Amino acid sequence: MSGVVTQNPEVLGGEPVFAGTRVPAKSLFDHLEAGDSIEQFLEGFPSVKREQVISLLQESRAHVLAVR
């Protein structure tokens, strides 16, 4: 994930988090699934930068579209 998401066994038991934070990457998808906007997510998690969210979504999209 090109540095947008990191994993460290000592941070949240190794759960993937946004780099430089303790915010699980999964939480973004949970919020979007619940109908929240990116802005609402960012208000709740000010340590995450908008660029990180956009990068994660772009990389996820590229991964899904590459599956054949």
PQR file of N, CA, C, O and H, with PARSE charges and radii, in Angstrom:
ATOM      1  N   MET A   1       0.829  -1.202   0.000 -0.4000 1.5000
ATOM      2  CA  MET A   1       0.000   0.000   0.000 -0.0000 2.0000
ATOM      3  C   MET A   1       0.862   1.252   0.000  0.5500 1.7000
ATOM      4  O   MET A   1       0.473   2.264   0.582 -0.5500 1.4000
ATOM      5  N   SER A   2       1.959   1.209  -0.603 -0.4000 1.5000
ATOM      6  CA  SER A   2       2.835   2.368  -0.833 -0.0000 2.0000
ATOM      7  C   SER A   2       2.956   3.333   0.340  0.5500 1.7000
ATOM      8  O   SER A   2       3.023   4.545   0.137 -0.5500 1.4000
ATOM      9  H   SER A   2       2.276   0.387  -1.076  0.4000 1.0000
ATOM     10  N   GLY A   3       2.986   2.818   1.554 -0.4000 1.5000
ATOM     11  CA  GLY A   3       3.206   3.673   2.707 -0.0000 2.0000
ATOM     12  C   GLY A   3       1.986   4.358   3.281  0.5500 1.7000
ATOM     13  O   GLY A   3       2.091   5.045   4.296 -0.5500 1.4000
ATOM     14  H   GLY A   3       2.932   1.833   1.720  0.4000 1.0000
ATOM     15  N   VAL A   4       0.833   4.190   2.661 -0.4000 1.5000
ATOM     16  CA  VAL A   4      -0.392   4.807   3.187 -0.0000 2.0000
ATOM     17  C   VAL A   4      -0.865   4.048   4.420  0.5500 1.7000
ATOM     18  O   VAL A   4      -1.366   4.635   5.379 -0.5500 1.4000
ATOM     19  H   VAL A   4       0.748   3.632   1.836  0.4000 1.0000
ATOM     20  N   VAL A   5      -0.696   2.735   4.374 -0.4000 1.5000
ATOM     21  CA  VAL A   5      -1.109   1.863   5.470 -0.0000 2.0000
ATOM     22  C   VAL A   5       0.118   1.102   5.951  0.5500 1.7000
ATOM     23  O   VAL A   5       0.929   0.637   5.150 -0.5500 1.4000
ATOM     24  H   VAL A   5      -0.289   2.257   3.595  0.4000 1.0000
ATOM     25  N   THR A   6       0.243   0.982   7.266 -0.4000 1.5000
ATOM     26  CA  THR A   6       1.355   0.229   7.835 -0.0000 2.0000
ATOM     27  C   THR A   6       0.822  -0.816   8.802  0.5500 1.7000
ATOM     28  O   THR A   6      -0.309  -0.734   9.281 -0.5500 1.4000
ATOM     29  H   THR A   6      -0.416   1.360   7.917  0.4000 1.0000
ATOM     30  N   GLN A   7       1.668  -1.798   9.072 -0.4000 1.5000
ATOM     31  CA  GLN A   7       1.350  -2.824  10.062 -0.0000 2.0000
ATOM     32  C   GLN A   7       2.547  -2.989  10.978  0.5500 1.7000
ATOM     33  O   GLN A   7       3.691  -3.065  10.530 -0.5500 1.4000
ATOM     34  H   GLN A   7       2.586  -1.865   8.683  0.4000 1.0000
ATOM     35  N   ASN A   8       2.262  -3.043  12.263 -0.4000 1.5000
ATOM     36  CA  ASN A   8       3.298  -3.232  13.265 -0.0000 2.0000
ATOM     37  C   ASN A   8       2.664  -4.062  14.372  0.5500 1.7000
ATOM     38  O   ASN A   8       1.628  -3.673  14.910 -0.5500 1.4000
ATOM     39  H   ASN A   8       1.333  -2.982  12.627  0.4000 1.0000
ATOM     40  N   PRO A   9       3.259  -5.190  14.723 -0.5600 1.5000
ATOM     41  CA  PRO A   9       2.668  -6.036  15.762  0.2800 2.0000
ATOM     42  C   PRO A   9       2.443  -5.310  17.093  0.5500 1.7000
ATOM     43  O   PRO A   9       1.634  -5.744  17.914 -0.5500 1.4000
ATOM     44  N   GLU A  10       3.160  -4.210  17.299 -0.4000 1.5000
ATOM     45  CA  GLU A  10       3.019  -3.478  18.555 -0.0000 2.0000
ATOM     46  C   GLU A  10       1.988  -2.353  18.480  0.5500 1.7000
ATOM     47  O   GLU A  10       1.748  -1.666  19.473 -0.5500 1.4000
ATOM     48  H   GLU A  10       3.817  -3.858  16.632  0.4000 1.0000
ATOM     49  N   VAL A  11       1.377  -2.163  17.310 -0.4000 1.5000
ATOM     50  CA  VAL A  11       0.330  -1.148  17.154 -0.0000 2.0000
ATOM     51  C   VAL A  11      -0.964  -1.868  16.822  0.5500 1.7000
ATOM     52  O   VAL A  11      -1.108  -2.445  15.745 -0.5500 1.4000
ATOM     53  H   VAL A  11       1.571  -2.722  16.504  0.4000 1.0000
ATOM     54  N   LEU A  12      -1.899  -1.830  17.752 -0.4000 1.5000
ATOM     55  CA  LEU A  12      -3.204  -2.476  17.593 -0.0000 2.0000
ATOM     56  C   LEU A  12      -3.076  -3.938  17.176  0.5500 1.7000
ATOM     57  O   LEU A  12      -3.860  -4.437  16.369 -0.5500 1.4000
ATOM     58  H   LEU A  12      -1.782  -1.361  18.627  0.4000 1.0000
ATOM     59  N   GLY A  13      -2.082  -4.613  17.736 -0.4000 1.5000
ATOM     60  CA  GLY A  13      -1.909  -6.036  17.473 -0.0000 2.0000
ATOM     61  C   GLY A  13      -1.597  -6.371  16.027  0.5500 1.7000
ATOM     62  O   GLY A  13      -1.861  -7.487  15.579 -0.5500 1.4000
ATOM     63  H   GLY A  13      -1.446  -4.208  18.392  0.4000 1.0000
ATOM     64  N   GLY A  14      -1.041  -5.424  15.293 -0.4000 1.5000
ATOM     65  CA  GLY A  14      -0.670  -5.677  13.908 -0.0000 2.0000
ATOM     66  C   GLY A  14      -1.747  -5.361  12.895  0.5500 1.7000
ATOM     67  O   GLY A  14      -1.574  -5.612  11.703 -0.5500 1.4000
ATOM     68  H   GLY A  14      -0.826  -4.517  15.657  0.4000 1.0000
ATOM     69  N   GLU A  15      -2.869  -4.807  13.361 -0.4000 1.5000
ATOM     70  CA  GLU A  15      -3.938  -4.425  12.434 -0.0000 2.0000
ATOM     71  C   GLU A  15      -3.430  -3.317  11.507  0.5500 1.7000
ATOM     72  O   GLU A  15      -2.734  -2.411  11.965 -0.5500 1.4000
ATOM     73  H   GLU A  15      -3.009  -4.603  14.330  0.4000 1.0000
ATOM     74  N   PRO A  16      -3.765  -3.372  10.211 -0.5600 1.5000
ATOM     75  CA  PRO A  16      -3.341  -2.302   9.300  0.2800 2.0000
ATOM     76  C   PRO A  16      -3.926  -0.954   9.728  0.5500 1.7000
ATOM     77  O   PRO A  16      -5.130  -0.824   9.945 -0.5500 1.4000
ATOM     78  N   VAL A  17      -3.053   0.039   9.843 -0.4000 1.5000
ATOM     79  CA  VAL A  17      -3.473   1.382  10.262 -0.0000 2.0000
ATOM     80  C   VAL A  17      -2.953   2.407   9.257  0.5500 1.7000
ATOM     81  O   VAL A  17      -2.006   2.144   8.516 -0.5500 1.4000
ATOM     82  H   VAL A  17      -2.074  -0.066   9.667  0.4000 1.0000
ATOM     83  N   PHE A  18      -3.587   3.579   9.245 -0.4000 1.5000
ATOM     84  CA  PHE A  18      -3.059   4.671   8.437 -0.0000 2.0000
ATOM     85  C   PHE A  18      -1.684   5.027   8.990  0.5500 1.7000
ATOM     86  O   PHE A  18      -1.512   5.155  10.203 -0.5500 1.4000
ATOM     87  H   PHE A  18      -4.356   3.793   9.847  0.4000 1.0000
ATOM     88  N   ALA A  19      -0.716   5.185   8.110 -0.4000 1.5000
ATOM     89  CA  ALA A  19       0.662   5.478   8.513 -0.0000 2.0000
ATOM     90  C   ALA A  19       0.719   6.701   9.423  0.5500 1.7000
ATOM     91  O   ALA A  19       0.087   7.724   9.157 -0.5500 1.4000
ATOM     92  H   ALA A  19      -0.855   5.082   7.126  0.4000 1.0000
ATOM     93  N   GLY A  20       1.486   6.572  10.497 -0.4000 1.5000
ATOM     94  CA  GLY A  20       1.666   7.680  11.431 -0.0000 2.0000
ATOM     95  C   GLY A  20       0.522   7.863  12.406  0.5500 1.7000
ATOM     96  O   GLY A  20       0.495   8.836  13.160 -0.5500 1.4000
ATOM     97  H   GLY A  20       1.999   5.742  10.713  0.4000 1.0000
ATOM     98  N   THR A  21      -0.442   6.917  12.398 -0.4000 1.5000
ATOM     99  CA  THR A  21      -1.591   7.008  13.300 -0.0000 2.0000
ATOM    100  C   THR A  21      -1.839   5.655  13.950  0.5500 1.7000
ATOM    101  O   THR A  21      -1.127   4.683  13.696 -0.5500 1.4000
ATOM    102  H   THR A  21      -0.420   6.127  11.786  0.4000 1.0000
ATOM    103  N   ARG A  22      -2.853   5.614  14.784 -0.4000 1.5000
ATOM    104  CA  ARG A  22      -3.352   4.357  15.338 -0.0000 2.0000
ATOM    105  C   ARG A  22      -4.773   4.111  14.828  0.5500 1.7000
ATOM    106  O   ARG A  22      -5.550   3.396  15.461 -0.5500 1.4000
ATOM    107  H   ARG A  22      -3.432   6.403  14.990  0.4000 1.0000
ATOM    108  N   VAL A  23      -5.103   4.696  13.699 -0.4000 1.5000
ATOM    109  CA  VAL A  23      -6.448   4.585  13.123 -0.0000 2.0000
ATOM    110  C   VAL A  23      -6.466   3.404  12.155  0.5500 1.7000
ATOM    111  O   VAL A  23      -5.762   3.420  11.145 -0.5500 1.4000
ATOM    112  H   VAL A  23      -4.472   5.277  13.184  0.4000 1.0000
ATOM    113  N   PRO A  24      -7.264   2.380  12.456 -0.5600 1.5000
ATOM    114  CA  PRO A  24      -7.341   1.229  11.553  0.2800 2.0000
ATOM    115  C   PRO A  24      -7.858   1.632  10.171  0.5500 1.7000
ATOM    116  O   PRO A  24      -8.818   2.393  10.055 -0.5500 1.4000
ATOM    117  N   ALA A  25      -7.212   1.115   9.132 -0.4000 1.5000
ATOM    118  CA  ALA A  25      -7.662   1.386   7.767 -0.0000 2.0000
ATOM    119  C   ALA A  25      -9.091   0.887   7.574  0.5500 1.7000
ATOM    120  O   ALA A  25      -9.872   1.499   6.845 -0.5500 1.4000
ATOM    121  H   ALA A  25      -6.432   0.497   9.226  0.4000 1.0000
ATOM    122  N   LYS A  26      -9.428  -0.203   8.214 -0.4000 1.5000
ATOM    123  CA  LYS A  26     -10.775  -0.772   8.113 -0.0000 2.0000
ATOM    124  C   LYS A  26     -11.841   0.227   8.540  0.5500 1.7000
ATOM    125  O   LYS A  26     -12.964   0.194   8.036 -0.5500 1.4000
ATOM    126  H   LYS A  26      -8.794  -0.700   8.807  0.4000 1.0000
ATOM    127  N   SER A  27     -11.497   1.107   9.459 -0.4000 1.5000
ATOM    128  CA  SER A  27     -12.490   2.067   9.950 -0.0000 2.0000
ATOM    129  C   SER A  27     -12.986   2.984   8.834  0.5500 1.7000
ATOM    130  O   SER A  27     -14.145   3.398   8.851 -0.5500 1.4000
ATOM    131  H   SER A  27     -10.585   1.134   9.868  0.4000 1.0000
ATOM    132  N   LEU A  28     -12.131   3.307   7.867 -0.4000 1.5000
ATOM    133  CA  LEU A  28     -12.581   4.127   6.734 -0.0000 2.0000
ATOM    134  C   LEU A  28     -13.684   3.399   5.978  0.5500 1.7000
ATOM    135  O   LEU A  28     -14.730   3.979   5.686 -0.5500 1.4000
ATOM    136  H   LEU A  28     -11.190   2.970   7.853  0.4000 1.0000
ATOM    137  N   PHE A  29     -13.453   2.136   5.663 -0.4000 1.5000
ATOM    138  CA  PHE A  29     -14.444   1.373   4.906 -0.0000 2.0000
ATOM    139  C   PHE A  29     -15.723   1.172   5.713  0.5500 1.7000
ATOM    140  O   PHE A  29     -16.818   1.190   5.150 -0.5500 1.4000
ATOM    141  H   PHE A  29     -12.604   1.664   5.900  0.4000 1.0000
ATOM    142  N   ASP A  30     -15.595   0.984   7.018 -0.4000 1.5000
ATOM    143  CA  ASP A  30     -16.782   0.866   7.880 -0.0000 2.0000
ATOM    144  C   ASP A  30     -17.613   2.146   7.825  0.5500 1.7000
ATOM    145  O   ASP A  30     -18.838   2.092   7.723 -0.5500 1.4000
ATOM    146  H   ASP A  30     -14.706   0.969   7.475  0.4000 1.0000
ATOM    147  N   HIS A  31     -16.949   3.281   7.894 -0.4000 1.5000
ATOM    148  CA  HIS A  31     -17.660   4.567   7.863 -0.0000 2.0000
ATOM    149  C   HIS A  31     -18.327   4.807   6.513  0.5500 1.7000
ATOM    150  O   HIS A  31     -19.472   5.254   6.455 -0.5500 1.4000
ATOM    151  H   HIS A  31     -15.954   3.324   7.977  0.4000 1.0000
ATOM    152  N   LEU A  32     -17.618   4.515   5.437 -0.4000 1.5000
ATOM    153  CA  LEU A  32     -18.203   4.700   4.106 -0.0000 2.0000
ATOM    154  C   LEU A  32     -19.394   3.766   3.908  0.5500 1.7000
ATOM    155  O   LEU A  32     -20.414   4.161   3.345 -0.5500 1.4000
ATOM    156  H   LEU A  32     -16.687   4.152   5.484  0.4000 1.0000
ATOM    157  N   GLU A  33     -19.259   2.536   4.372 -0.4000 1.5000
ATOM    158  CA  GLU A  33     -20.354   1.566   4.274 -0.0000 2.0000
ATOM    159  C   GLU A  33     -21.580   2.035   5.046  0.5500 1.7000
ATOM    160  O   GLU A  33     -22.714   1.774   4.642 -0.5500 1.4000
ATOM    161  H   GLU A  33     -18.430   2.215   4.830  0.4000 1.0000
ATOM    162  N   ALA A  34     -21.353   2.720   6.147 -0.4000 1.5000
ATOM    163  CA  ALA A  34     -22.455   3.229   6.978 -0.0000 2.0000
ATOM    164  C   ALA A  34     -23.080   4.494   6.395  0.5500 1.7000
ATOM    165  O   ALA A  34     -24.076   4.992   6.918 -0.5500 1.4000
ATOM    166  H   ALA A  34     -20.432   2.931   6.476  0.4000 1.0000
ATOM    167  N   GLY A  35     -22.496   5.017   5.309 -0.4000 1.5000
ATOM    168  CA  GLY A  35     -23.061   6.199   4.668 -0.0000 2.0000
ATOM    169  C   GLY A  35     -22.374   7.503   5.004  0.5500 1.7000
ATOM    170  O   GLY A  35     -22.808   8.565   4.558 -0.5500 1.4000
ATOM    171  H   GLY A  35     -21.687   4.612   4.883  0.4000 1.0000
ATOM    172  N   ASP A  36     -21.307   7.441   5.784 -0.4000 1.5000
ATOM    173  CA  ASP A  36     -20.571   8.663   6.123 -0.0000 2.0000
ATOM    174  C   ASP A  36     -19.760   9.135   4.919  0.5500 1.7000
ATOM    175  O   ASP A  36     -19.345   8.333   4.083 -0.5500 1.4000
ATOM    176  H   ASP A  36     -20.954   6.579   6.147  0.4000 1.0000
ATOM    177  N   SER A  37     -19.544  10.422   4.845 -0.4000 1.5000
ATOM    178  CA  SER A  37     -18.695  10.984   3.791 -0.0000 2.0000
ATOM    179  C   SER A  37     -17.233  10.926   4.246  0.5500 1.7000
ATOM    180  O   SER A  37     -16.936  10.672   5.413 -0.5500 1.4000
ATOM    181  H   SER A  37     -19.882  11.073   5.524  0.4000 1.0000
ATOM    182  N   ILE A  38     -16.347  11.165   3.309 -0.4000 1.5000
ATOM    183  CA  ILE A  38     -14.926  11.249   3.654 -0.0000 2.0000
ATOM    184  C   ILE A  38     -14.710  12.366   4.664  0.5500 1.7000
ATOM    185  O   ILE A  38     -13.932  12.214   5.605 -0.5500 1.4000
ATOM    186  H   ILE A  38     -16.588  11.371   2.360  0.4000 1.0000
ATOM    187  N   GLU A  39     -15.391  13.482   4.473 -0.4000 1.5000
ATOM    188  CA  GLU A  39     -15.243  14.614   5.393 -0.0000 2.0000
ATOM    189  C   GLU A  39     -15.664  14.231   6.813  0.5500 1.7000
ATOM    190  O   GLU A  39     -15.004  14.605   7.783 -0.5500 1.4000
ATOM    191  H   GLU A  39     -16.023  13.606   3.708  0.4000 1.0000
ATOM    192  N   GLN A  40     -16.764  13.487   6.930 -0.4000 1.5000
ATOM    193  CA  GLN A  40     -17.212  13.055   8.258 -0.0000 2.0000
ATOM    194  C   GLN A  40     -16.175  12.136   8.895  0.5500 1.7000
ATOM    195  O   GLN A  40     -15.887  12.252  10.086 -0.5500 1.4000
ATOM    196  H   GLN A  40     -17.301  13.184   6.143  0.4000 1.0000
ATOM    197  N   PHE A  41     -15.621  11.233   8.110 -0.4000 1.5000
ATOM    198  CA  PHE A  41     -14.577  10.351   8.623 -0.0000 2.0000
ATOM    199  C   PHE A  41     -13.391  11.172   9.129  0.5500 1.7000
ATOM    200  O   PHE A  41     -12.889  10.937  10.228 -0.5500 1.4000
ATOM    201  H   PHE A  41     -15.856  11.139   7.142  0.4000 1.0000
ATOM    202  N   LEU A  42     -12.952  12.128   8.324 -0.4000 1.5000
ATOM    203  CA  LEU A  42     -11.794  12.946   8.697 -0.0000 2.0000
ATOM    204  C   LEU A  42     -12.058  13.785   9.943  0.5500 1.7000
ATOM    205  O   LEU A  42     -11.146  14.011  10.738 -0.5500 1.4000
ATOM    206  H   LEU A  42     -13.361  12.319   7.432  0.4000 1.0000
ATOM    207  N   GLU A  43     -13.287  14.246  10.123 -0.4000 1.5000
ATOM    208  CA  GLU A  43     -13.627  14.994  11.343 -0.0000 2.0000
ATOM    209  C   GLU A  43     -13.471  14.110  12.572  0.5500 1.7000
ATOM    210  O   GLU A  43     -13.038  14.577  13.625 -0.5500 1.4000
ATOM    211  H   GLU A  43     -14.028  14.063   9.478  0.4000 1.0000
ATOM    212  N   GLY A  44     -13.819  12.843  12.442 -0.4000 1.5000
ATOM    213  CA  GLY A  44     -13.717  11.911  13.563 -0.0000 2.0000
ATOM    214  C   GLY A  44     -12.306  11.418  13.815  0.5500 1.7000
ATOM    215  O   GLY A  44     -11.991  10.960  14.913 -0.5500 1.4000
ATOM    216  H   GLY A  44     -14.170  12.464  11.586  0.4000 1.0000
ATOM    217  N   PHE A  45     -11.452  11.508  12.799 -0.4000 1.5000
ATOM    218  CA  PHE A  45     -10.077  11.015  12.902 -0.0000 2.0000
ATOM    219  C   PHE A  45      -9.116  12.076  12.359  0.5500 1.7000
ATOM    220  O   PHE A  45      -8.563  11.914  11.271 -0.5500 1.4000
ATOM    221  H   PHE A  45     -11.708  11.880  11.907  0.4000 1.0000
ATOM    222  N   PRO A  46      -8.918  13.155  13.110 -0.5600 1.5000
ATOM    223  CA  PRO A  46      -8.104  14.275  12.608  0.2800 2.0000
ATOM    224  C   PRO A  46      -6.635  13.929  12.355  0.5500 1.7000
ATOM    225  O   PRO A  46      -5.933  14.690  11.689 -0.5500 1.4000
ATOM    226  N   SER A  47      -6.164  12.804  12.871 -0.4000 1.5000
ATOM    227  CA  SER A  47      -4.767  12.430  12.611 -0.0000 2.0000
ATOM    228  C   SER A  47      -4.580  11.847  11.211  0.5500 1.7000
ATOM    229  O   SER A  47      -3.452  11.724  10.734 -0.5500 1.4000
ATOM    230  H   SER A  47      -6.734  12.186  13.412  0.4000 1.0000
ATOM    231  N   VAL A  48      -5.681  11.491  10.556 -0.4000 1.5000
ATOM    232  CA  VAL A  48      -5.618  10.969   9.187 -0.0000 2.0000
ATOM    233  C   VAL A  48      -5.757  12.144   8.223  0.5500 1.7000
ATOM    234  O   VAL A  48      -6.620  13.005   8.395 -0.5500 1.4000
ATOM    235  H   VAL A  48      -6.597  11.591  10.943  0.4000 1.0000
ATOM    236  N   LYS A  49      -4.912  12.166   7.226 -0.4000 1.5000
ATOM    237  CA  LYS A  49      -4.953  13.242   6.229 -0.0000 2.0000
ATOM    238  C   LYS A  49      -5.817  12.827   5.038  0.5500 1.7000
ATOM    239  O   LYS A  49      -5.887  11.652   4.678 -0.5500 1.4000
ATOM    240  H   LYS A  49      -4.211  11.467   7.086  0.4000 1.0000
ATOM    241  N   ARG A  50      -6.463  13.807   4.446 -0.4000 1.5000
ATOM    242  CA  ARG A  50      -7.318  13.547   3.278 -0.0000 2.0000
ATOM    243  C   ARG A  50      -6.532  12.806   2.181  0.5500 1.7000
ATOM    244  O   ARG A  50      -7.066  11.904   1.536 -0.5500 1.4000
ATOM    245  H   ARG A  50      -6.406  14.762   4.738  0.4000 1.0000
ATOM    246  N   GLU A  51      -5.285  13.184   1.977 -0.4000 1.5000
ATOM    247  CA  GLU A  51      -4.460  12.545   0.957 -0.0000 2.0000
ATOM    248  C   GLU A  51      -4.295  11.051   1.229  0.5500 1.7000
ATOM    249  O   GLU A  51      -4.247  10.247   0.298 -0.5500 1.4000
ATOM    250  H   GLU A  51      -4.851  13.917   2.501  0.4000 1.0000
ATOM    251  N   GLN A  52      -4.208  10.683   2.513 -0.4000 1.5000
ATOM    252  CA  GLN A  52      -4.092   9.269   2.858 -0.0000 2.0000
ATOM    253  C   GLN A  52      -5.365   8.515   2.475  0.5500 1.7000
ATOM    254  O   GLN A  52      -5.303   7.411   1.933 -0.5500 1.4000
ATOM    255  H   GLN A  52      -4.246  11.336   3.269  0.4000 1.0000
ATOM    256  N   VAL A  53      -6.506   9.115   2.759 -0.4000 1.5000
ATOM    257  CA  VAL A  53      -7.787   8.485   2.432 -0.0000 2.0000
ATOM    258  C   VAL A  53      -7.904   8.302   0.925  0.5500 1.7000
ATOM    259  O   VAL A  53      -8.250   7.218   0.455 -0.5500 1.4000
ATOM    260  H   VAL A  53      -6.556  10.012   3.199  0.4000 1.0000
ATOM    261  N   ILE A  54      -7.620   9.347   0.173 -0.4000 1.5000
ATOM    262  CA  ILE A  54      -7.734   9.281  -1.287 -0.0000 2.0000
ATOM    263  C   ILE A  54      -6.766   8.239  -1.840  0.5500 1.7000
ATOM    264  O   ILE A  54      -7.130   7.469  -2.730 -0.5500 1.4000
ATOM    265  H   ILE A  54      -7.339  10.228   0.555  0.4000 1.0000
ATOM    266  N   SER A  55      -5.555   8.207  -1.332 -0.4000 1.5000
ATOM    267  CA  SER A  55      -4.569   7.221  -1.796 -0.0000 2.0000
ATOM    268  C   SER A  55      -5.031   5.800  -1.517  0.5500 1.7000
ATOM    269  O   SER A  55      -4.907   4.925  -2.373 -0.5500 1.4000
ATOM    270  H   SER A  55      -5.259   8.833  -0.609  0.4000 1.0000
ATOM    271  N   LEU A  56      -5.562   5.568  -0.323 -0.4000 1.5000
ATOM    272  CA  LEU A  56      -6.049   4.229   0.011 -0.0000 2.0000
ATOM    273  C   LEU A  56      -7.194   3.827  -0.911  0.5500 1.7000
ATOM    274  O   LEU A  56      -7.234   2.692  -1.386 -0.5500 1.4000
ATOM    275  H   LEU A  56      -5.663   6.279   0.372  0.4000 1.0000
ATOM    276  N   LEU A  57      -8.115   4.731  -1.167 -0.4000 1.5000
ATOM    277  CA  LEU A  57      -9.232   4.425  -2.058 -0.0000 2.0000
ATOM    278  C   LEU A  57      -8.737   4.173  -3.485  0.5500 1.7000
ATOM    279  O   LEU A  57      -9.223   3.259  -4.150 -0.5500 1.4000
ATOM    280  H   LEU A  57      -8.083   5.653  -0.782  0.4000 1.0000
ATOM    281  N   GLN A  58      -7.796   4.958  -3.954 -0.4000 1.5000
ATOM    282  CA  GLN A  58      -7.258   4.767  -5.304 -0.0000 2.0000
ATOM    283  C   GLN A  58      -6.539   3.426  -5.424  0.5500 1.7000
ATOM    284  O   GLN A  58      -6.705   2.716  -6.416 -0.5500 1.4000
ATOM    285  H   GLN A  58      -7.401   5.701  -3.413  0.4000 1.0000
ATOM    286  N   GLU A  59      -5.745   3.084  -4.421 -0.4000 1.5000
ATOM    287  CA  GLU A  59      -5.022   1.818  -4.451 -0.0000 2.0000
ATOM    288  C   GLU A  59      -5.984   0.640  -4.356  0.5500 1.7000
ATOM    289  O   GLU A  59      -5.783  -0.381  -5.013 -0.5500 1.4000
ATOM    290  H   GLU A  59      -5.610   3.661  -3.616  0.4000 1.0000
ATOM    291  N   SER A  60      -7.019   0.774  -3.548 -0.4000 1.5000
ATOM    292  CA  SER A  60      -8.026  -0.288  -3.432 -0.0000 2.0000
ATOM    293  C   SER A  60      -8.759  -0.466  -4.754  0.5500 1.7000
ATOM    294  O   SER A  60      -9.002  -1.591  -5.190 -0.5500 1.4000
ATOM    295  H   SER A  60      -7.183   1.603  -3.014  0.4000 1.0000
ATOM    296  N   ARG A  61      -9.102   0.630  -5.378 -0.4000 1.5000
ATOM    297  CA  ARG A  61      -9.779   0.592  -6.685 -0.0000 2.0000
ATOM    298  C   ARG A  61      -8.893  -0.103  -7.720  0.5500 1.7000
ATOM    299  O   ARG A  61      -9.357  -0.972  -8.457 -0.5500 1.4000
ATOM    300  H   ARG A  61      -8.904   1.544  -5.024  0.4000 1.0000
ATOM    301  N   ALA A  62      -7.631   0.279  -7.770 -0.4000 1.5000
ATOM    302  CA  ALA A  62      -6.704  -0.321  -8.731 -0.0000 2.0000
ATOM    303  C   ALA A  62      -6.586  -1.823  -8.502  0.5500 1.7000
ATOM    304  O   ALA A  62      -6.527  -2.599  -9.456 -0.5500 1.4000
ATOM    305  H   ALA A  62      -7.254   0.985  -7.171  0.4000 1.0000
ATOM    306  N   HIS A  63      -6.551  -2.226  -7.245 -0.4000 1.5000
ATOM    307  CA  HIS A  63      -6.453  -3.651  -6.916 -0.0000 2.0000
ATOM    308  C   HIS A  63      -7.691  -4.405  -7.398  0.5500 1.7000
ATOM    309  O   HIS A  63      -7.576  -5.471  -8.004 -0.5500 1.4000
ATOM    310  H   HIS A  63      -6.598  -1.596  -6.471  0.4000 1.0000
ATOM    311  N   VAL A  64      -8.860  -3.856  -7.130 -0.4000 1.5000
ATOM    312  CA  VAL A  64     -10.111  -4.503  -7.538 -0.0000 2.0000
ATOM    313  C   VAL A  64     -10.200  -4.583  -9.060  0.5500 1.7000
ATOM    314  O   VAL A  64     -10.584  -5.618  -9.604 -0.5500 1.4000
ATOM    315  H   VAL A  64      -8.953  -2.990  -6.638  0.4000 1.0000
ATOM    316  N   LEU A  65      -9.852  -3.513  -9.741 -0.4000 1.5000
ATOM    317  CA  LEU A  65      -9.951  -3.497 -11.201 -0.0000 2.0000
ATOM    318  C   LEU A  65      -8.904  -4.385 -11.870  0.5500 1.7000
ATOM    319  O   LEU A  65      -9.073  -4.778 -13.024 -0.5500 1.4000
ATOM    320  H   LEU A  65      -9.540  -2.672  -9.299  0.4000 1.0000
ATOM    321  N   ALA A  66      -7.830  -4.704 -11.160 -0.4000 1.5000
ATOM    322  CA  ALA A  66      -6.787  -5.570 -11.712 -0.0000 2.0000
ATOM    323  C   ALA A  66      -7.150  -7.046 -11.607  0.5500 1.7000
ATOM    324  O   ALA A  66      -6.551  -7.879 -12.288 -0.5500 1.4000
ATOM    325  H   ALA A  66      -7.692  -4.385 -10.222  0.4000 1.0000
ATOM    326  N   VAL A  67      -8.114  -7.378 -10.770 -0.4000 1.5000
ATOM    327  CA  VAL A  67      -8.526  -8.774 -10.588 -0.0000 2.0000
ATOM    328  C   VAL A  67      -9.298  -9.211 -11.822  0.5500 1.7000
ATOM    329  O   VAL A  67     -10.226  -8.536 -12.267 -0.5500 1.4000
ATOM    330  H   VAL A  67      -8.601  -6.702 -10.217  0.4000 1.0000
ATOM    331  N   ARG A  68      -8.905 -10.329 -12.353 -0.4000 1.5000
ATOM    332  CA  ARG A  68      -9.593 -10.857 -13.548 -0.0000 2.0000
ATOM    333  C   ARG A  68     -10.013 -12.270 -13.311  0.5500 1.7000
ATOM    334  O   ARG A  68     -10.605 -12.894 -14.191 -0.5500 1.4000
ATOM    335  H   ARG A  68      -8.152 -10.878 -11.991  0.4000 1.0000
TER
END
